[in-house]
């Protein structure tokens, strides 16, 4: 029976920690662990994913610029064709 009580009394549960050190100290240690856990998660999981998404975003922006340049070139070609048609109509009406 003494072995059981010794095992229970040596077990550092939250209640015995609060009784030994006080509630504020135990909560500060718990908060410190929480901050460490969040910081570790962000630095190992979130930052690499953010860097990967950043590179993909740069690639998409470059593709959009290329498409915009293609649209400008196509619009210039369409304007040229419309101008030729208008000139042909004017020449047909003048003759």
N, CA, C and O atoms as a printed pandas DataFrame, in Angstrom:
     atom_number atom_name residue_name chain_id  residue_number  x_coord  y_coord  z_coord
0              1         N          UNK        A               1    0.812   -1.187    0.000
1              2        CA          UNK        A               1    0.000    0.000    0.000
2              3         C          UNK        A               1    0.863    1.263    0.000
3              4         O          UNK        A               1    0.493    2.274   -0.596
4              5         N          UNK        A               2    2.013    1.199    0.670
5              6        CA          UNK        A               2    2.912    2.349    0.709
6              7         C          UNK        A               2    3.488    2.639   -0.679
7              8         O          UNK        A               2    3.746    3.794   -1.018
8              9         N          UNK        A               3    3.691    1.584   -1.482
9             10        CA          UNK        A               3    4.217    1.785   -2.826
10            11         C          UNK        A               3    3.245    2.584   -3.680
11            12         O          UNK        A               3    3.659    3.419   -4.484
12            13         N          UNK        A               4    1.989    2.335   -3.511
13            14        CA          UNK        A               4    0.971    3.036   -4.302
14            15         C          UNK        A               4    0.925    4.503   -3.903
15            16         O          UNK        A               4    0.854    5.367   -4.777
16            17         N          UNK        A               5    0.964    4.803   -2.631
17            18        CA          UNK        A               5    0.904    6.199   -2.205
18            19         C          UNK        A               5    2.166    6.956   -2.606
19            20         O          UNK        A               5    2.095    8.147   -2.911
20            21         N          UNK        A               6    3.310    6.293   -2.610
21            22        CA          UNK        A               6    4.551    6.934   -3.032
22            23         C          UNK        A               6    4.486    7.239   -4.515
23            24         O          UNK        A               6    4.916    8.311   -4.941
24            25         N          UNK        A               7    3.960    6.322   -5.310
25            26        CA          UNK        A               7    3.838    6.538   -6.754
26            27         C          UNK        A               7    2.884    7.676   -7.043
27            28         O          UNK        A               7    3.135    8.474   -7.946
28            29         N          UNK        A               8    1.813    7.767   -6.310
29            30        CA          UNK        A               8    0.848    8.840   -6.528
30            31         C          UNK        A               8    1.434   10.175   -6.081
31            32         O          UNK        A               8    1.228   11.192   -6.744
32            33         N          UNK        A               9    2.149   10.186   -4.982
33            34        CA          UNK        A               9    2.686   11.452   -4.491
34            35         C          UNK        A               9    3.859   11.946   -5.343
35            36         O          UNK        A               9    4.108   13.151   -5.376
36            37         N          UNK        A              10    4.584   11.071   -6.026
37            38        CA          UNK        A              10    5.687   11.472   -6.896
38            39         C          UNK        A              10    5.221   11.860   -8.295
39            40         O          UNK        A              10    5.999   12.410   -9.074
40            41         N          UNK        A              11    3.984   11.585   -8.616
41            42        CA          UNK        A              11    3.441   11.889   -9.941
42            43         C          UNK        A              11    3.196   13.394  -10.038
43            44         O          UNK        A              11    2.382   13.925   -9.282
44            45         N          UNK        A              12    3.889   14.107  -10.962
45            46        CA          UNK        A              12    3.725   15.566  -11.043
46            47         C          UNK        A              12    2.486   15.940  -11.860
47            48         O          UNK        A              12    2.599   16.325  -13.024
48            49         N          UNK        A              13    1.338   15.830  -11.265
49            50        CA          UNK        A              13    0.117   16.242  -11.947
50            51         C          UNK        A              13   -0.028   17.744  -11.852
51            52         O          UNK        A              13    0.733   18.411  -11.152
52            53         N          UNK        A              14   -0.990   18.260  -12.547
53            54        CA          UNK        A              14   -1.202   19.709  -12.563
54            55         C          UNK        A              14   -1.601   20.214  -11.183
55            56         O          UNK        A              14   -1.251   21.330  -10.799
56            57         N          UNK        A              15   -2.337   19.387  -10.437
57            58        CA          UNK        A              15   -2.776   19.807   -9.101
58            59         C          UNK        A              15   -1.581   19.934   -8.158
59            60         O          UNK        A              15   -1.480   20.905   -7.408
60            61         N          UNK        A              16   -0.684   18.960   -8.195
61            62        CA          UNK        A              16    0.480   19.041   -7.305
62            63         C          UNK        A              16    1.413   20.162   -7.728
63            64         O          UNK        A              16    2.035   20.799   -6.878
64            65         N          UNK        A              17    1.524   20.415   -9.025
65            66        CA          UNK        A              17    2.351   21.533   -9.477
66            67         C          UNK        A              17    1.775   22.863   -9.011
67            68         O          UNK        A              17    2.515   23.745   -8.577
68            69         N          UNK        A              18    0.446   23.008   -9.101
69            70        CA          UNK        A              18   -0.187   24.242   -8.629
70            71         C          UNK        A              18   -0.006   24.385   -7.128
71            72         O          UNK        A              18    0.261   25.480   -6.633
72            73         N          UNK        A              19   -0.152   23.272   -6.392
73            74        CA          UNK        A              19    0.046   23.331   -4.942
74            75         C          UNK        A              19    1.485   23.695   -4.593
75            76         O          UNK        A              19    1.715   24.450   -3.648
76            77         N          UNK        A              20    2.458   23.172   -5.338
77            78        CA          UNK        A              20    3.863   23.423   -5.020
78            79         C          UNK        A              20    4.331   24.807   -5.462
79            80         O          UNK        A              20    5.021   25.493   -4.708
80            81         N          UNK        A              21    3.964   25.229   -6.679
81            82        CA          UNK        A              21    4.529   26.452   -7.250
82            83         C          UNK        A              21    3.541   27.605   -7.371
83            84         O          UNK        A              21    3.959   28.754   -7.517
84            85         N          UNK        A              22    2.281   27.336   -7.316
85            86        CA          UNK        A              22    1.274   28.383   -7.457
86            87         C          UNK        A              22    0.732   28.440   -8.876
87            88         O          UNK        A              22    1.398   28.082   -9.848
88            89         N          UNK        A              23   -0.498   28.905   -8.948
89            90        CA          UNK        A              23   -1.205   28.955  -10.232
90            91         C          UNK        A              23   -0.506   29.845  -11.264
91            92         O          UNK        A              23   -0.341   29.409  -12.404
92            93         N          UNK        A              24   -0.085   31.079  -10.919
93            94        CA          UNK        A              24    0.533   31.944  -11.941
94            95         C          UNK        A              24    1.804   31.348  -12.547
95            96         O          UNK        A              24    2.018   31.465  -13.754
96            97         N          UNK        A              25    2.636   30.723  -11.748
97            98        CA          UNK        A              25    3.886   30.149  -12.255
98            99         C          UNK        A              25    3.587   28.996  -13.208
99           100         O          UNK        A              25    4.192   28.895  -14.276
100          101         N          UNK        A              26    2.660   28.134  -12.826
101          102        CA          UNK        A              26    2.313   26.991  -13.679
102          103         C          UNK        A              26    1.712   27.483  -14.996
103          104         O          UNK        A              26    2.001   26.923  -16.053
104          105         N          UNK        A              27    0.880   28.522  -14.942
105          106        CA          UNK        A              27    0.266   29.039  -16.164
106          107         C          UNK        A              27    1.295   29.728  -17.058
107          108         O          UNK        A              27    1.194   29.642  -18.282
108          109         N          UNK        A              28    2.277   30.407  -16.475
109          110        CA          UNK        A              28    3.337   31.034  -17.278
110          111         C          UNK        A              28    4.149   29.967  -17.995
111          112         O          UNK        A              28    4.495   30.131  -19.165
112          113         N          UNK        A              29    4.454   28.883  -17.306
113          114        CA          UNK        A              29    5.185   27.790  -17.952
114          115         C          UNK        A              29    4.336   27.179  -19.069
115          116         O          UNK        A              29    4.843   26.880  -20.151
116          117         N          UNK        A              30    3.036   26.995  -18.797
117          118        CA          UNK        A              30    2.141   26.470  -19.838
118          119         C          UNK        A              30    2.051   27.401  -21.030
119          120         O          UNK        A              30    2.063   26.948  -22.174
120          121         N          UNK        A              31    1.960   28.699  -20.775
121          122        CA          UNK        A              31    1.906   29.680  -21.861
122          123         C          UNK        A              31    3.213   29.700  -22.648
123          124         O          UNK        A              31    3.212   29.842  -23.870
124          125         N          UNK        A              32    4.330   29.556  -21.927
125          126        CA          UNK        A              32    5.622   29.485  -22.610
126          127         C          UNK        A              32    5.702   28.295  -23.547
127          128         O          UNK        A              32    6.217   28.407  -24.659
128          129         N          UNK        A              33    5.194   27.157  -23.101
129          130        CA          UNK        A              33    5.180   25.983  -23.970
130          131         C          UNK        A              33    4.266   26.219  -25.166
131          132         O          UNK        A              33    4.596   25.833  -26.288
132          133         N          UNK        A              34    3.110   26.856  -24.928
133          134        CA          UNK        A              34    2.183   27.127  -26.028
134          135         C          UNK        A              34    2.829   28.042  -27.068
135          136         O          UNK        A              34    2.708   27.804  -28.270
136          137         N          UNK        A              35    3.516   29.091  -26.602
137          138        CA          UNK        A              35    4.186   30.008  -27.528
138          139         C          UNK        A              35    5.269   29.267  -28.303
139          140         O          UNK        A              35    5.404   29.463  -29.511
140          141         N          UNK        A              36    6.037   28.428  -27.634
141          142        CA          UNK        A              36    7.069   27.639  -28.313
142          143         C          UNK        A              36    6.442   26.712  -29.354
143          144         O          UNK        A              36    6.956   26.594  -30.466
144          145         N          UNK        A              37    5.340   26.058  -29.004
145          146        CA          UNK        A              37    4.678   25.147  -29.933
146          147         C          UNK        A              37    4.187   25.890  -31.170
147          148         O          UNK        A              37    4.381   25.417  -32.290
148          149         N          UNK        A              38    3.557   27.044  -30.983
149          150        CA          UNK        A              38    3.048   27.832  -32.111
150          151         C          UNK        A              38    4.208   28.327  -32.968
151          152         O          UNK        A              38    4.143   28.245  -34.195
152          153         N          UNK        A              39    5.270   28.840  -32.343
153          154        CA          UNK        A              39    6.429   29.319  -33.093
154          155         C          UNK        A              39    7.067   28.194  -33.888
155          156         O          UNK        A              39    7.433   28.381  -35.049
156          157         N          UNK        A              40    7.204   27.028  -33.273
157          158        CA          UNK        A              40    7.795   25.882  -33.950
158          159         C          UNK        A              40    6.925   25.444  -35.126
159          160         O          UNK        A              40    7.444   25.134  -36.198
160          161         N          UNK        A              41    5.626   25.418  -34.936
161          162        CA          UNK        A              41    4.716   25.027  -36.020
162          163         C          UNK        A              41    4.794   26.011  -37.179
163          164         O          UNK        A              41    4.834   25.606  -38.341
164          165         N          UNK        A              42    4.815   27.293  -36.865
165          166        CA          UNK        A              42    4.883   28.306  -37.924
166          167         C          UNK        A              42    6.196   28.203  -38.683
167          168         O          UNK        A              42    6.214   28.277  -39.912
168          169         N          UNK        A              43    7.292   28.031  -37.958
169          170        CA          UNK        A              43    8.582   28.011  -38.642
170          171         C          UNK        A              43    8.817   26.727  -39.425
171          172         O          UNK        A              43    9.575   26.744  -40.394
172          173         N          UNK        A              44    8.194   25.613  -39.042
173          174        CA          UNK        A              44    8.423   24.363  -39.771
174          175         C          UNK        A              44    7.360   24.074  -40.811
175          176         O          UNK        A              44    7.652   23.425  -41.815
176          177         N          UNK        A              45    6.147   24.531  -40.605
177          178        CA          UNK        A              45    5.052   24.190  -41.521
178          179         C          UNK        A              45    4.610   25.367  -42.391
179          180         O          UNK        A              45    4.476   25.227  -43.607
180          181         N          UNK        A              46    4.390   26.499  -41.784
181          182        CA          UNK        A              46    3.781   27.629  -42.485
182          183         C          UNK        A              46    4.791   28.356  -43.380
183          184         O          UNK        A              46    4.489   28.630  -44.541
184          185         N          UNK        A              47    5.973   28.671  -42.867
185          186        CA          UNK        A              47    6.944   29.437  -43.660
186          187         C          UNK        A              47    7.379   28.730  -44.936
187          188         O          UNK        A              47    7.452   29.387  -45.975
188          189         N          UNK        A              48    7.678   27.406  -44.926
189          190        CA          UNK        A              48    8.022   26.757  -46.198
190          191         C          UNK        A              48    6.863   26.788  -47.204
191          192         O          UNK        A              48    7.080   26.963  -48.403
192          193         N          UNK        A              49    5.652   26.621  -46.712
193          194        CA          UNK        A              49    4.496   26.669  -47.614
194          195         C          UNK        A              49    4.309   28.075  -48.171
195          196         O          UNK        A              49    3.942   28.240  -49.334
196          197         N          UNK        A              50    4.558   29.079  -47.351
197          198        CA          UNK        A              50    4.449   30.464  -47.814
198          199         C          UNK        A              50    5.488   30.759  -48.883
199          200         O          UNK        A              50    5.181   31.407  -49.884
200          201         N          UNK        A              51    6.711   30.291  -48.682
201          202        CA          UNK        A              51    7.756   30.486  -49.684
202          203         C          UNK        A              51    7.387   29.799  -51.001
203          204         O          UNK        A              51    7.602   30.355  -52.078
204          205         N          UNK        A              52    6.836   28.603  -50.911
205          206        CA          UNK        A              52    6.425   27.878  -52.112
206          207         C          UNK        A              52    5.328   28.649  -52.847
207          208         O          UNK        A              52    5.373   28.781  -54.070
208          209         N          UNK        A              53    4.345   29.158  -52.102
209          210        CA          UNK        A              53    3.265   29.921  -52.716
210          211         C          UNK        A              53    3.782   31.235  -53.296
211          212         O          UNK        A              53    3.268   31.708  -54.310
212          213         N          UNK        A              54    4.786   31.821  -52.667
213          214        CA          UNK        A              54    5.357   33.071  -53.178
214          215         C          UNK        A              54    5.981   32.853  -54.554
215          216         O          UNK        A              54    5.798   33.665  -55.461
216          217         N          UNK        A              55    6.718   31.754  -54.704
217          218        CA          UNK        A              55    7.331   31.465  -56.003
218          219         C          UNK        A              55    6.254   31.206  -57.061
219          220         O          UNK        A              55    6.390   31.639  -58.206
220          221         N          UNK        A              56    5.200   30.510  -56.683
221          222        CA          UNK        A              56    4.122   30.256  -57.640
222          223         C          UNK        A              56    3.413   31.550  -58.007
223          224         O          UNK        A              56    3.013   31.731  -59.157
224          225         N          UNK        A              57    3.252   32.452  -57.046
225          226        CA          UNK        A              57    2.630   33.739  -57.328
226          227         C          UNK        A              57    3.467   34.548  -58.307
227          228         O          UNK        A              57    2.920   35.184  -59.207
228          229         N          UNK        A              58    4.769   34.532  -58.145
229          230        CA          UNK        A              58    5.647   35.232  -59.083
230          231         C          UNK        A              58    5.489   34.651  -60.478
231          232         O          UNK        A              58    5.446   35.395  -61.457
232          233         N          UNK        A              59    5.403   33.329  -60.580
233          234        CA          UNK        A              59    5.234   32.690  -61.889
234          235         C          UNK        A              59    3.907   33.087  -62.537
235          236         O          UNK        A              59    3.852   33.336  -63.742
236          237         N          UNK        A              60    2.851   33.144  -61.746
237          238        CA          UNK        A              60    1.539   33.530  -62.281
238          239         C          UNK        A              60    1.556   34.989  -62.739
239          240         O          UNK        A              60    0.975   35.320  -63.772
240          241         N          UNK        A              61    2.211   35.852  -61.983
241          242        CA          UNK        A              61    2.293   37.264  -62.380
242          243         C          UNK        A              61    3.053   37.393  -63.697
243          244         O          UNK        A              61    2.656   38.175  -64.562
244          245         N          UNK        A              62    4.125   36.649  -63.859
245          246        CA          UNK        A              62    4.867   36.674  -65.122
246          247         C          UNK        A              62    4.011   36.190  -66.283
247          248         O          UNK        A              62    4.066   36.760  -67.372
248          249         N          UNK        A              63    3.229   35.156  -66.064
249          250        CA          UNK        A              63    2.340   34.652  -67.117
250          251         C          UNK        A              63    1.283   35.692  -67.472
251          252         O          UNK        A              63    0.941   35.856  -68.643
252          253         N          UNK        A              64    0.765   36.394  -66.465
253          254        CA          UNK        A              64   -0.228   37.435  -66.745
254          255         C          UNK        A              64    0.387   38.566  -67.566
255          256         O          UNK        A              64   -0.264   39.103  -68.461
256          257         N          UNK        A              65    1.615   38.925  -67.274
257          258        CA          UNK        A              65    2.284   39.964  -68.058
258          259         C          UNK        A              65    2.468   39.533  -69.502
259          260         O          UNK        A              65    2.260   40.318  -70.426
260          261         N          UNK        A              66    2.858   38.280  -69.690
261          262        CA          UNK        A              66    3.032   37.787  -71.060
262          263         C          UNK        A              66    1.702   37.775  -71.803
263          264         O          UNK        A              66    1.644   38.133  -72.979
264          265         N          UNK        A              67    0.635   37.366  -71.127
265          266        CA          UNK        A              67   -0.682   37.369  -71.765
266          267         C          UNK        A              67   -1.128   38.787  -72.091
267          268         O          UNK        A              67   -1.732   39.019  -73.139
268          269         N          UNK        A              68   -0.843   39.729  -71.217
269          270        CA          UNK        A              68   -1.195   41.120  -71.470
270          271         C          UNK        A              68   -0.450   41.643  -72.698
271          272         O          UNK        A              68   -1.029   42.343  -73.528
272          273         N          UNK        A              69    0.818   41.304  -72.808
273          274        CA          UNK        A              69    1.585   41.719  -73.981
274          275         C          UNK        A              69    1.026   41.081  -75.251
275          276         O          UNK        A              69    0.966   41.730  -76.296
276          277         N          UNK        A              70    0.621   39.822  -75.169
277          278        CA          UNK        A              70    0.021   39.155  -76.332
278          279         C          UNK        A              70   -1.285   39.831  -76.722
279          280         O          UNK        A              70   -1.562   40.012  -77.908
280          281         N          UNK        A              71   -2.087   40.202  -75.736
281          282        CA          UNK        A              71   -3.346   40.890  -76.038
282          283         C          UNK        A              71   -3.095   42.244  -76.698
283          284         O          UNK        A              71   -3.818   42.632  -77.615
284          285         N          UNK        A              72   -2.088   42.953  -76.239
285          286        CA          UNK        A              72   -1.764   44.250  -76.846
286          287         C          UNK        A              72   -1.347   44.053  -78.300
287          288         O          UNK        A              72   -1.783   44.798  -79.177
288          289         N          UNK        A              73   -0.503   43.052  -78.559
289          290        CA          UNK        A              73   -0.082   42.782  -79.942
290          291         C          UNK        A              73   -1.275   42.400  -80.819
291          292         O          UNK        A              73   -1.401   42.866  -81.951
292          293         N          UNK        A              74   -2.144   41.548  -80.282
293          294        CA          UNK        A              74   -3.321   41.152  -81.064
294          295         C          UNK        A              74   -4.232   42.337  -81.326
295          296         O          UNK        A              74   -4.776   42.465  -82.424
296          297         N          UNK        A              75   -4.410   43.212  -80.336
297          298        CA          UNK        A              75   -5.255   44.389  -80.535
298          299         C          UNK        A              75   -4.664   45.297  -81.609
299          300         O          UNK        A              75   -5.409   45.874  -82.401
300          301         N          UNK        A              76   -3.351   45.433  -81.649
301          302        CA          UNK        A              76   -2.714   46.233  -82.689
302          303         C          UNK        A              76   -2.946   45.622  -84.067
303          304         O          UNK        A              76   -3.185   46.339  -85.039
304          305         N          UNK        A              77   -2.875   44.303  -84.144
305          306        CA          UNK        A              77   -3.127   43.644  -85.434
306          307         C          UNK        A              77   -4.566   43.830  -85.874
307          308         O          UNK        A              77   -4.826   44.086  -87.050
308          309         N          UNK        A              78   -5.502   43.705  -84.947
309          310        CA          UNK        A              78   -6.922   43.908  -85.289
310          311         C          UNK        A              78   -7.144   45.347  -85.726
311          312         O          UNK        A              78   -7.859   45.593  -86.697
312          313         N          UNK        A              79   -6.546   46.297  -85.027
313          314        CA          UNK        A              79   -6.678   47.711  -85.422
314          315         C          UNK        A              79   -6.125   47.943  -86.823
315          316         O          UNK        A              79   -6.705   48.695  -87.606
316          317         N          UNK        A              80   -5.005   47.298  -87.138
317          318        CA          UNK        A              80   -4.411   47.443  -88.464
318          319         C          UNK        A              80   -5.331   46.872  -89.528
319          320         O          UNK        A              80   -5.514   47.482  -90.582
320          321         N          UNK        A              81   -5.911   45.711  -89.267
321          322        CA          UNK        A              81   -6.824   45.103  -90.237
322          323         C          UNK        A              81   -8.055   45.975  -90.421
323          324         O          UNK        A              81   -8.508   46.168  -91.550
324          325         N          UNK        A              82   -8.603   46.504  -89.340
325          326        CA          UNK        A              82   -9.770   47.383  -89.457
326          327         C          UNK        A              82   -9.426   48.665  -90.215
327          328         O          UNK        A              82  -10.246   49.174  -90.979
328          329         N          UNK        A              83   -8.238   49.176  -90.008
329          330        CA          UNK        A              83   -7.803   50.361  -90.740
330          331         C          UNK        A              83   -7.676   50.062  -92.227
331          332         O          UNK        A              83   -8.078   50.878  -93.057
332          333         N          UNK        A              84   -7.112   48.883  -92.581
333          334        CA          UNK        A              84   -7.021   48.498  -93.994
334          335         C          UNK        A              84   -8.413   48.382  -94.614
335          336         O          UNK        A              84   -8.629   48.834  -95.738
336          337         N          UNK        A              85   -9.363   47.776  -93.887
337          338        CA          UNK        A              85  -10.723   47.653  -94.425
338          339         C          UNK        A              85  -11.360   49.015  -94.630
339          340         O          UNK        A              85  -12.038   49.253  -95.630
340          341         N          UNK        A              86  -11.135   49.913  -93.666
341          342        CA          UNK        A              86  -11.695   51.254  -93.793
342          343         C          UNK        A              86  -11.087   51.983  -94.984
343          344         O          UNK        A              86  -11.791   52.679  -95.715
344          345         N          UNK        A              87   -9.778   51.823  -95.180
345          346        CA          UNK        A              87   -9.128   52.448  -96.328
346          347         C          UNK        A              87   -9.635   51.857  -97.627
347          348         O          UNK        A              87   -9.800   52.590  -98.602
348          349         N          UNK        A              88   -9.887   50.566  -97.676
349          350        CA          UNK        A              88  -10.415   49.926  -98.892
350          351         C          UNK        A              88  -11.819   50.445  -99.203
351          352         O          UNK        A              88  -12.169   50.668 -100.362
352          353         N          UNK        A              89  -12.612   50.632  -98.155
353          354        CA          UNK        A              89  -13.973   51.172  -98.368
354          355         C          UNK        A              89  -13.905   52.588  -98.912
355          356         O          UNK        A              89  -14.674   52.954  -99.801
356          357         N          UNK        A              90  -12.985   53.385  -98.381
357          358        CA          UNK        A              90  -12.827   54.763  -98.853
358          359         C          UNK        A              90  -12.369   54.783 -100.306
359          360         O          UNK        A              90  -12.834   55.601 -101.100
360          361         N          UNK        A              91  -11.455   53.878 -100.650
361          362        CA          UNK        A              91  -10.984   53.816 -102.031
362          363         C          UNK        A              91  -12.098   53.347 -102.960
363          364         O          UNK        A              91  -12.218   53.814 -104.093
364          365         N          UNK        A              92  -12.898   52.427 -102.471
365          366        CA          UNK        A              92  -14.033   51.949 -103.293
366          367         C          UNK        A              92  -15.064   53.019 -103.500
367          368         O          UNK        A              92  -15.652   53.104 -104.578
368          369         N          UNK        A              93  -15.307   53.853 -102.489
369          370        CA          UNK        A              93  -16.276   54.942 -102.610
370          371         C          UNK        A              93  -15.725   56.078 -103.462
371          372         O          UNK        A              93  -16.496   56.767 -104.130
372          373         N          UNK        A              94  -14.409   56.291 -103.455
373          374        CA          UNK        A              94  -13.802   57.358 -104.234
374          375         C          UNK        A              94  -13.799   57.012 -105.716
375          376         O          UNK        A              94  -13.846   57.907 -106.560
376          377         N          UNK        A              95  -13.746   55.752 -106.034
377          378        CA          UNK        A              95  -13.662   55.368 -107.449
378          379         C          UNK        A              95  -14.986   55.336 -108.040
379          380         O          UNK        A              95  -15.126   55.034 -109.225
